[in-house]
Amino acid sequence: MEVRAVSKYVGISPLKARLVINEIRGLPVDEALAQLRFMPQGAVKPITKVLNSAIKNAEENFGLSREDLYIERIYADEAPTRKWRRFGARGRFKPILRRSSHITVVLDERL
């Protein structure tokens, strides 16, 4: 049984989120949370929140045991990019792209 949690419009680029996501893909949830606790990247906090939300959904809505859950799929898709402007020398325009992402976690029960 698949359990899903989605966090949309997270203010971190998908590339930075994928660096963290690739380390925990396929792990049991307790081991993934332990690994996230010691990572220094800024993307760890939103990913941990989504993972905890998926775990709570599995326990509360589906009655699954936390020990049997593992991360079946986890991915970060690109969300809308905010475009900021900065003016450069000699009247030039230097755009700043603030990228955001949608983070999806799908948990499954190990049999």
N, C-alpha and C positions, 0 to 999 in steps of 0.2 A: 504494500500500500504506500503510495507516494504522498508525502507531506511537503507542502510548498510554502515559502515565505519570500516576499518581494519587497525591496526597498527602492523607491523611485526618487530620481532627482538628487542623488547623493553628490555632494560637492567635491568629488575627487575624480580625477581622470580615469577612464577605464583601463588604460595601460598600467597605471600605478596599482590599481585594484587587482589586476590580473597577476601581477608579480606575487602578491600574497595568496591569491586564490589557488594558483598552481601548486603551492606548497601543501595545501590541506585537502585537495581533491581526492576522494576515495577513502579517507580516513574515518574511523569511528568518531562520533561527535565529541566524546570526552577527550580523546587524544588530540583532536583538532583544536579544541578550546585551550588545552594545555600548551599546544604549540603556538597558538596565537598570543598567548599571554606573554611570551618572551620575544616577540618580534618587535623591532623598533619602528617599523613603517607607520605612517599616518593613516593608511587605509585599514589598519587592523581594527580600529574602533567601530566603524560602520559595519564591517564584515562580521564582527563579533555580535553586534546587535541583531543583525539579520539571522545569524545562526542560532542565537538564543531564542529568537522569535519562532523559528521553525521547530526547535526542540519543544517549546511550550505548546505550540499548536499540536504536535504529535501526542504529547502527554495528555493535554486537556480535551482536545476534540476527538481524537481517535483511540485513546486509551493505550498507547504503545509504551513500552518500557524504554527508558533512556539508554540502557546498556546494549539494546539490540539495534540501535539506530546508527547508520553511517551516511556519509555524504555521497549520494548517488551522482548528482549533477550540481555544479555551482559555476556561475558565469556572471560576467559584468558586461553589459551592453552599453553602447553609447547613448547618452541622453542629449537634450539640446545644449548647444554651446552658447554661452553669453559672450558677446563681442564688446570689448571695452576699447576706448580709443586713447591713445597717448600721442602727443604731438612731439615730433622730433625736430632736429635742427633744419634750418632752411625751409621751414614751412611744410615739412613732410609729415606723413601720417603713419604712426606705428601701431598696428592693431595688437591687442592682447586678447587671447582666446581663453576663456574660463570654461574648461570642459567639466561635464558632469556625467554620471553614469547611473544605470539601473542595475542593482545587484539582486540576483535570484539564487535561492538555495532550495534544492530538492533533496529531501531525506527519504530513505527507504529502510525497511526492516530487514536485518540479516537473519536468515533462517538457520 
